[in-house]
Amino acid sequence: MPSSLPPPGSPVLRITGVNHYFGTGETRTQVLFNNTLEVMPGELVIMSGPSGSGKTTILTLIGGLRKLQEGQIEVWDGDRGDYRKLLGTPEPELVHVRRLIGFIFQRHNLFDSLTAMQNIRMAQRLRDNERDPDADARELLQYLILGDLDIQGKPQKVRFYHKPAQLSGGQRQRVAVARALVNRPKLVLADEPTAALDANTGLAVVTLLQNLARTRSDEELAKLVRPDEEAGEAARLAPWQIPLLRSLARETGTTSLIVTHDARIMNLADRIVHMERGRIESNVVVAERIFVRDGLRQSAAFAAILPDEQQKIADELLIGVHPDLPVRPDQVAAHPGRVEVYEPGQDIVKVGDPVNEHSKFYLIRRGTVEVWRAPEGGALRKVAELGPGRYFGEVALLMDKPRNATVRAIDRVEVYTVDRLEFDRYKTTSRPFINRILENFSTKGEVPG
């Protein structure tokens, strides 16, 4: 039986070289320019950018709601265990692609003649569902505070059987969210899903998407459950929502691509994709950004730099791959000079290597290295092992002297690299710290250079 998720290390969504145009003839205008993106299973991806930058256009292309003109979009189809390619796909096959996806539109697009429950049941008929359909729909609506309890746990009027005209804008949007998620799609596309929601229901929606991606710990969820006097203006979940959340998110692996201007949910993303003028200008995996920034901060050469500068250096090294995942050869090739890969037993630097314009500072991304140093007149001996998040190579750059150690890969090692030109830019700012650390090196001789 095919897996509902793609093979390990493969994306659930792959966008390659996508261009798009509006109009024809002399009025034809290009609105998307050579966009490429991979989204991995279980990621919650925020797509940001100013109005008119192309976010909604690319979302509708992914969902098969607009015909793909140039490039390729591939969506994983767990039912057949392969990707669906959208370029040139006939309409009947596009209908199947749409059924793989949960859509949350900026406008709710509910059927006006149907109740909240009936709108959700309509979506359930598109897919086989092993759950009790009525119970599942009720659980979703109850969790989204349309049932008999409000956020404080007090009784309220049930709105399961209200038609859209009898609901507020925020309540209609919550029904639309429930309709999109009721079939537990492995890909959710959402266009401003929290814009019409208050802080509490907005948090409930994003937390549900996070838990459909991967299970969050009890400790993480407990931080979101706060009494009135502690919540203040911050969003919160009610204690009664947690068991429902666990029940609704029994299946995980859902990927969400969310177009939003809502600053409240930016810090909840796994990846932030920023668009400007029809182009993906940045593609930041949040965990990778934190990993690289924290690794750089350990080094004296970068410790004294202002946080904004530290972040800038870190972002120049990023390749858009979670640090828990190995980089593929094509990803290394796509980001020349940012990441290098070494096989077991391969030397990364060697004792006596001269310092020149090609010399680098190294931050270990994955794998383990061993450090070998020779006491004066003695043979090389192993003095240390270093793993992910540790660095080496700064001493020779700071002192402008040959390498004082050999650093060798024990297993497959991936390292971020900062070239000497970039490294030297920050010497002056960090000089007081550098002087102290050099004194330490000269007395202890422990850090590989």
C-alpha positions as CSV (number, residue, x, y, z in Angstrom):
1,M,0.0,0.0,0.0
2,P,1.5,3.4,-0.9
3,S,2.6,5.6,1.9
4,S,0.6,8.8,2.5
5,L,4.0,10.6,2.8
6,P,6.8,10.8,0.3
7,P,10.1,8.9,0.9
8,P,12.3,10.3,3.7
9,G,14.1,13.4,2.6
10,S,11.7,14.1,-0.2
11,P,9.3,17.1,-0.3
12,V,5.6,16.9,-0.3
13,L,5.6,19.9,-2.7
14,R,8.2,20.9,-5.3
15,I,8.0,24.1,-7.3
16,T,10.6,24.5,-10.1
17,G,11.2,27.5,-12.3
18,V,7.6,28.8,-12.2
19,N,6.7,31.8,-14.3
20,H,3.3,33.3,-14.7
21,Y,1.6,36.0,-16.8
22,F,-1.6,37.9,-16.8
23,G,-3.3,39.2,-19.9
24,T,-2.5,38.6,-23.6
25,G,-0.9,40.3,-26.4
26,E,0.4,43.8,-25.7
27,T,-1.1,43.8,-22.2
28,R,0.6,40.6,-21.2
29,T,2.4,41.1,-17.9
30,Q,4.7,38.8,-16.1
31,V,3.8,38.4,-12.4
32,L,5.9,35.4,-11.3
33,F,9.6,35.1,-12.1
34,N,11.5,31.7,-12.0
35,N,10.2,30.6,-8.6
36,T,11.7,27.5,-7.0
37,L,10.7,26.0,-3.7
38,E,10.6,22.7,-1.8
39,V,8.3,22.1,1.2
40,M,9.0,19.1,3.4
41,P,6.3,16.9,5.1
42,G,5.1,18.3,8.4
43,E,6.4,21.8,7.8
44,L,4.3,24.8,8.7
45,V,5.4,27.4,6.1
46,I,4.5,31.1,6.2
47,M,4.6,33.0,2.9
48,S,5.1,36.7,3.5
49,G,5.5,39.7,1.3
50,P,3.7,42.9,0.4
51,S,0.3,42.9,-1.4
52,G,0.8,42.2,-5.1
53,S,4.0,40.3,-4.7
54,G,2.5,37.1,-6.1
55,K,1.7,35.1,-2.9
56,T,-1.9,34.3,-3.7
57,T,-1.1,33.6,-7.4
58,I,1.5,31.0,-6.5
59,L,-1.0,29.5,-4.0
60,T,-3.7,29.1,-6.6
61,L,-1.2,27.5,-9.1
62,I,-0.2,24.9,-6.4
63,G,-3.8,24.1,-5.8
64,G,-4.7,23.6,-9.4
65,L,-7.1,26.6,-9.3
66,R,-5.2,28.4,-12.0
67,K,-3.5,26.8,-15.1
68,L,0.3,26.4,-14.8
69,Q,1.9,28.2,-17.8
70,E,5.7,27.7,-17.3
71,G,7.8,25.6,-15.0
72,Q,6.7,22.6,-12.9
73,I,4.7,22.0,-9.7
74,E,4.7,18.5,-8.2
75,V,2.3,17.5,-5.4
76,W,2.8,14.2,-3.6
77,D,-0.2,11.9,-4.1
78,G,-0.1,9.3,-1.3
79,D,-2.9,7.3,-2.9
80,R,-0.7,6.3,-5.8
81,G,2.7,6.7,-4.2
82,D,4.0,9.3,-6.7
83,Y,4.0,13.0,-7.6
84,R,1.2,14.6,-9.6
85,K,2.8,17.0,-12.1
86,L,0.6,20.0,-12.8
87,L,2.1,21.4,-16.1
88,G,-0.2,20.4,-18.9
89,T,-2.5,18.3,-16.6
90,P,-6.0,17.9,-18.0
91,E,-8.9,19.2,-15.9
92,P,-10.1,15.7,-14.7
93,E,-6.7,15.1,-13.1
94,L,-6.6,18.6,-11.6
95,V,-9.9,17.7,-9.9
96,H,-8.1,14.8,-8.2
97,V,-5.2,17.1,-7.2
98,R,-7.6,19.5,-5.6
99,R,-9.0,16.6,-3.5
100,L,-5.6,16.0,-2.1
101,I,-5.4,19.5,-0.7
102,G,-7.3,21.4,2.1
103,F,-8.0,24.9,1.0
104,I,-8.6,27.8,3.4
105,F,-9.6,30.8,1.4
106,Q,-9.4,34.4,2.3
107,R,-13.2,34.6,1.7
108,H,-14.9,31.6,3.4
109,N,-16.7,30.4,0.2
110,L,-19.3,28.5,2.2
111,F,-22.5,27.3,0.6
112,D,-25.1,29.8,1.7
113,S,-28.0,27.3,1.6
114,L,-26.2,24.8,3.9
115,T,-25.6,24.8,7.6
116,A,-22.2,24.7,9.2
117,M,-22.4,20.9,9.6
118,Q,-23.7,20.4,6.1
119,N,-20.9,22.5,4.6
120,I,-18.4,20.2,6.4
121,R,-20.2,17.0,5.5
122,M,-20.1,18.1,1.8
123,A,-16.3,18.1,2.0
124,Q,-16.3,14.7,3.7
125,R,-18.0,13.1,0.7
126,L,-15.0,13.9,-1.5
127,R,-12.8,11.5,0.4
128,D,-13.1,8.1,2.1
129,N,-13.0,8.7,5.9
130,E,-12.7,6.0,8.5
131,R,-13.9,8.3,11.3
132,D,-17.5,8.8,12.3
133,P,-18.3,11.8,10.0
134,D,-20.9,13.5,12.3
135,A,-18.7,13.1,15.4
136,D,-15.6,14.3,13.6
137,A,-17.4,17.4,12.2
138,R,-18.8,18.2,15.7
139,E,-15.4,17.8,17.3
140,L,-13.8,20.2,14.9
141,L,-16.6,22.8,15.4
142,Q,-16.5,22.4,19.2
143,Y,-12.7,22.9,19.2
144,L,-13.1,26.0,17.1
145,I,-15.5,27.4,19.8
146,L,-18.7,27.0,17.8
147,G,-20.1,24.4,20.2
148,D,-21.6,24.6,23.6
149,L,-18.5,26.1,25.5
150,D,-16.8,29.4,25.1
151,I,-13.1,30.1,25.7
152,Q,-13.7,30.4,29.4
153,G,-15.6,27.1,29.6
154,K,-19.0,28.8,30.0
155,P,-22.1,27.6,28.2
156,Q,-22.9,29.3,24.9
157,K,-25.3,28.8,22.0
158,V,-24.4,25.9,19.7
159,R,-23.9,27.0,16.1
160,F,-23.5,23.7,14.3
161,Y,-26.8,24.1,12.4
162,H,-26.6,27.8,11.6
163,K,-26.4,28.9,8.0
164,P,-23.6,31.3,7.0
165,A,-26.0,34.3,7.1
166,Q,-26.6,33.6,10.8
167,L,-22.9,33.6,11.6
168,S,-20.4,36.4,12.0
169,G,-17.4,36.8,9.7
170,G,-15.1,35.1,12.1
171,Q,-17.5,32.2,12.8
172,R,-17.9,31.6,9.0
173,Q,-14.1,31.5,8.7
174,R,-13.9,28.9,11.4
175,V,-16.4,26.7,9.6
176,A,-14.3,27.1,6.5
177,V,-11.2,26.0,8.4
178,A,-13.1,22.9,9.7
179,R,-14.2,22.1,6.2
180,A,-10.6,22.3,4.9
181,L,-9.2,20.1,7.6
182,V,-12.0,17.5,8.1
183,N,-10.4,15.0,5.6
184,R,-6.9,15.4,7.2
185,P,-5.2,16.4,4.0
186,K,-1.4,16.1,3.8
187,L,-1.2,19.5,2.2
188,V,-3.1,22.6,3.4
189,L,-3.1,25.8,1.4
190,A,-4.3,28.8,3.4
191,D,-4.8,32.4,2.3
192,E,-4.9,34.8,5.3
193,P,-6.7,32.1,7.4
194,T,-6.5,34.1,10.7
195,A,-7.3,37.6,9.3
196,A,-11.0,37.4,10.4
197,L,-10.3,35.6,13.7
198,D,-9.8,36.9,17.1
199,A,-6.5,36.1,18.9
200,N,-7.8,33.0,20.7
201,T,-9.4,31.3,17.7
202,G,-6.4,32.3,15.5
203,L,-4.2,30.5,18.0
204,A,-6.5,27.5,18.0
205,V,-6.3,27.2,14.2
206,V,-2.5,27.5,14.0
207,T,-2.1,25.1,17.0
208,L,-4.3,22.5,15.2
209,L,-2.2,22.9,12.0
210,Q,1.0,22.4,14.1
211,N,-0.4,19.2,15.7
212,L,-1.5,17.8,12.4
213,A,2.1,18.3,11.3
214,R,3.6,16.6,14.4
215,T,2.6,15.9,17.9
216,R,3.5,18.7,20.4
217,S,4.4,17.8,24.0
218,D,2.1,18.3,26.9
219,E,4.6,20.9,28.2
220,E,4.4,22.9,25.0
221,L,0.6,22.9,25.0
222,A,0.4,23.7,28.7
223,K,2.1,27.0,28.0
224,L,-0.8,28.0,25.8
225,V,-3.4,27.3,28.4
226,R,-3.6,30.4,30.6
227,P,-6.3,31.7,33.0
228,D,-7.9,35.1,32.2
229,E,-5.7,37.0,34.7
230,E,-2.5,35.7,33.1
231,A,-3.5,35.8,29.5
232,G,-4.0,39.6,29.2
233,E,-4.0,40.5,25.5
234,A,-2.2,37.3,24.6
235,A,-4.0,34.5,22.9
236,R,-4.7,31.3,24.8
237,L,-6.3,27.9,24.6
238,A,-8.9,26.6,27.0
239,P,-8.2,23.5,29.1
240,W,-11.2,21.7,27.5
241,Q,-9.7,22.2,24.0
242,I,-6.6,20.1,24.7
243,P,-8.3,16.7,24.7
244,L,-10.2,17.6,21.5
245,L,-6.9,18.8,19.9
246,R,-5.3,15.4,20.7
247,S,-8.3,13.6,19.2
248,L,-8.3,15.7,16.1
249,A,-4.6,15.3,15.5
250,R,-4.2,11.5,15.9
251,E,-2.8,11.5,12.3
252,T,0.3,13.6,11.7
253,G,2.5,14.6,8.7
254,T,0.3,17.4,7.4
255,T,2.1,20.3,5.6
256,S,0.7,23.8,5.6
257,L,1.6,26.7,3.3
258,I,0.1,29.8,4.8
259,V,-0.1,33.3,3.1
260,T,-0.4,35.8,5.8
261,H,0.4,39.3,7.1
262,D,-0.5,38.2,10.7
263,A,2.5,38.9,12.9
264,R,0.9,36.9,15.6
265,I,1.7,33.6,13.9
266,M,5.1,34.4,12.3
267,N,7.0,33.0,15.2
268,L,5.1,29.7,15.0
269,A,6.4,28.9,11.5
270,D,9.0,26.2,10.6
271,R,9.9,28.0,7.4
272,I,9.4,31.6,6.3
273,V,9.3,32.3,2.5
274,H,9.4,35.9,1.6
275,M,8.2,37.2,-1.8
276,E,8.9,40.5,-3.5
277,R,7.8,41.6,-7.0
278,G,6.9,38.1,-8.1
279,R,10.1,36.4,-6.8
280,I,10.9,34.3,-3.8
281,E,13.6,36.5,-2.3
282,S,14.3,34.4,0.8
283,N,13.6,30.9,2.1
284,V,14.4,30.6,5.8
285,V,14.1,27.4,7.8
286,V,13.7,28.8,11.3
287,A,15.5,26.0,13.0
288,E,18.4,26.3,10.7
289,R,18.6,30.1,11.3
290,I,18.7,29.6,15.0
291,F,21.2,26.8,14.7
292,V,23.6,28.8,12.6
293,R,23.2,32.0,14.6
294,D,23.8,30.3,17.9
295,G,26.8,28.5,16.5
296,L,28.4,31.7,15.3
297,R,27.8,33.4,18.7
298,Q,30.1,30.9,20.3
299,S,33.1,32.3,18.4
300,A,35.0,35.3,19.7
301,A,35.2,36.6,16.1
302,F,31.4,37.1,16.1
303,A,30.4,37.3,19.8
304,A,30.8,41.1,20.1
305,I,28.9,42.0,16.9
306,L,25.4,43.5,17.2
307,P,22.6,40.8,17.0
308,D,21.3,42.2,13.7
309,E,24.8,41.8,12.2
310,Q,25.1,38.2,13.6
311,Q,21.7,37.4,12.1
312,K,22.8,38.9,8.7
313,I,25.9,36.7,8.6
314,A,23.9,33.6,9.7
315,D,21.3,34.3,6.9
316,E,24.0,34.5,4.3
317,L,25.0,30.9,5.2
318,L,21.5,29.3,5.1
319,I,20.5,26.8,2.5
320,G,16.9,26.2,3.5
321,V,17.3,22.7,4.9
322,H,16.5,21.8,8.5
323,P,19.7,21.0,10.4
324,D,18.3,17.5,11.3
325,L,18.2,16.6,7.6
326,P,21.3,15.8,5.4
327,V,21.9,18.1,2.5
328,R,21.6,16.6,-1.0
329,P,24.2,17.2,-3.7
330,D,21.8,19.4,-5.7
331,Q,21.2,21.5,-2.6
332,V,25.0,21.9,-2.1
333,A,25.4,22.9,-5.7
334,A,22.6,25.4,-5.5
335,H,24.4,27.2,-2.7
336,P,28.0,27.3,-3.6
337,G,30.4,28.3,-0.9
338,R,27.9,27.9,1.9
339,V,28.1,24.2,2.8
340,E,30.9,21.6,2.2
341,V,30.6,17.9,2.7
342,Y,33.4,15.5,3.8
343,E,33.5,11.7,3.8
344,P,34.8,9.6,6.8
345,G,38.6,9.9,7.1
346,Q,38.9,13.0,4.9
347,D,40.9,16.0,6.2
348,I,39.1,19.3,6.3
349,V,42.2,21.3,7.4
350,K,45.7,20.0,8.1
351,V,48.5,21.2,10.4
352,G,50.7,23.6,8.6
353,D,48.2,24.6,5.9
354,P,49.0,28.3,5.1
355,V,46.4,31.0,5.6
356,N,45.5,32.7,2.4
357,E,42.5,34.2,0.6
358,H,41.0,30.7,0.3
359,S,41.1,29.9,4.0
360,K,37.8,29.5,5.9
361,F,36.0,29.4,9.3
362,Y,33.9,26.2,9.8
363,L,30.7,25.6,11.7
364,I,29.7,21.9,11.9
365,R,26.2,21.3,10.6
366,R,26.1,17.4,10.9
367,G,28.5,14.7,11.8
368,T,31.6,14.6,14.0
369,V,35.2,15.5,13.5
370,E,38.4,14.6,15.4
371,V,41.1,17.1,16.2
372,W,44.8,16.1,16.0
373,R,47.6,18.3,17.2
374,A,51.4,17.9,17.5
375,P,53.2,19.2,20.6
376,E,56.4,21.0,19.7
377,G,58.7,18.4,18.1
378,G,56.2,15.6,18.8
379,A,53.9,13.4,16.8
380,L,50.3,14.1,16.0
381,R,47.9,13.0,18.8
382,K,44.1,13.2,19.0
383,V,43.0,15.9,21.4
384,A,39.3,16.3,20.9
385,E,36.1,15.4,19.0
386,L,33.6,18.1,17.9
387,G,30.0,17.6,16.8
388,P,27.1,19.7,15.4
389,G,27.0,23.3,16.5
390,R,30.8,23.4,17.3
391,Y,33.2,25.4,15.2
392,F,36.9,25.4,14.2
393,G,39.4,27.3,12.0
394,E,39.2,30.7,13.6
395,V,42.7,30.8,15.3
396,A,44.7,30.7,12.1
397,L,42.5,33.4,10.6
398,L,42.8,35.6,13.7
399,M,46.6,35.2,14.1
400,D,47.3,35.0,10.3
401,K,49.5,31.9,10.9
402,P,49.4,28.4,9.5
403,R,46.8,25.9,10.8
404,N,47.8,24.6,14.3
405,A,45.7,21.3,14.0
406,T,44.4,18.7,11.7
407,V,40.7,18.3,11.7
408,R,39.4,15.0,10.2
409,A,35.9,13.7,9.5
410,I,34.9,10.7,11.6
411,D,31.7,10.1,9.7
412,R,30.0,12.1,6.9
413,V,30.4,15.7,7.9
414,E,28.6,18.8,6.7
415,V,30.1,22.2,7.5
416,Y,28.9,25.8,7.0
417,T,31.8,27.9,5.8
418,V,32.6,31.6,6.2
419,D,35.4,32.8,3.8
420,R,38.3,34.9,5.0
421,L,37.1,38.1,3.4
422,E,33.8,37.9,5.3
423,F,35.6,36.8,8.5
424,D,38.0,39.7,8.4
425,R,35.3,42.3,8.1
426,Y,34.5,41.7,11.8
427,K,37.9,41.6,13.3
428,T,38.0,45.3,14.3
429,T,34.6,45.2,16.0
430,S,35.5,42.1,18.0
431,R,39.2,43.0,18.6
432,P,38.9,43.3,22.5
433,F,37.2,39.8,22.7
434,I,39.6,38.4,20.1
435,N,42.7,39.5,22.2
436,R,41.3,37.8,25.3
437,I,40.6,34.6,23.4
438,L,44.0,34.6,21.7
439,E,45.6,34.9,25.2
440,N,43.6,31.8,26.2
441,F,44.6,29.9,23.1
442,S,48.3,30.7,23.6
443,T,48.2,29.4,27.2
444,K,46.0,26.4,26.7
445,G,46.3,25.6,23.0
446,E,42.9,23.7,23.0
447,V,41.0,25.2,20.0
448,P,41.8,23.9,16.5
449,G,42.8,26.6,14.1
